[in-house]
Amino acid sequence: MNTIVKVQNIIKDYGQGDVVVHALRGVTLNIKSGDFTSMAGPSGSGKSTLLNIIGGLDRPTSGAVEVEGRATGEMSMTGLSRLRRDRIGFIFQNYSLIPVLTAMENAEYILMLQGMPAERRREKIMDLLNQVGLKGMENRFPRELSGGQQQRVAIARAIASEPALVLADEPTANVDSRTAAGILDLMERLNSETGVTFLFSTHDREVMRRAHRLIWLRDGEISED
């Protein structure tokens, strides 16, 4: 399988002078296309920081990241935005849905940015919402949905543009265990049927158990892979 993410000696420091937090301390990591990988570790171990750097939401202090062979550190902000829009899907712990948009509008937002015609994107999103178990809820606003339903909208949004890579930061943190199991079933099915690569950060033992590969971080370093 091809390498979709290549991380080389990533260091990330926050602060300056005598008050410096070493969030990542020389992390090197390759993720293969089609992987279903989980990064685990205690709070402050650097999981979310590493996800944000891989996704181009944050810049490392030093080191290099490649996504599909493209060096993100050499990209302009516009280039990074296009990479995130077209090739990377994000699932955030707090869902990050736009409160004034319906489930349908939230899920189709990336397709709208890409310029897909309205009729075509509506048809695609209706099918996606059906796949994630939200048939009949397309016109509900986030406040009218449960946490698990909001997370399913976030998953639909993340995969709508058929990205090569989905980055999921604690995707089961705010839902009960039964809902979490359903969300994991869904993501496993998407991984096997479409080949999209999933990379998680998590504290959830069920996510760790289901991962095809488990990477442990501690104090900004990989302690086990």
Secondary structure, DSSP 4 states (H G I P E B T S, - for coil): --EEEEEEEEEEEEEETTEEEEEEEEEEEEEETT-EEEEE-STTSSHHHHHHHHTTSS--SEEEEEETTEEGGGS-HHHHHHHHHHHEEEE-TT----TTS-HHHHHHHHHHHHT--HHHHHHHHHHHHHHTT-TT-TT--GGGS-HHHHHHHHHHHHHTT--SEEEEESTTTTS-HHHHHHHHHHHHHHHHHH--EEEEEE--HHHHHH-SEEEEEETTEEEE-
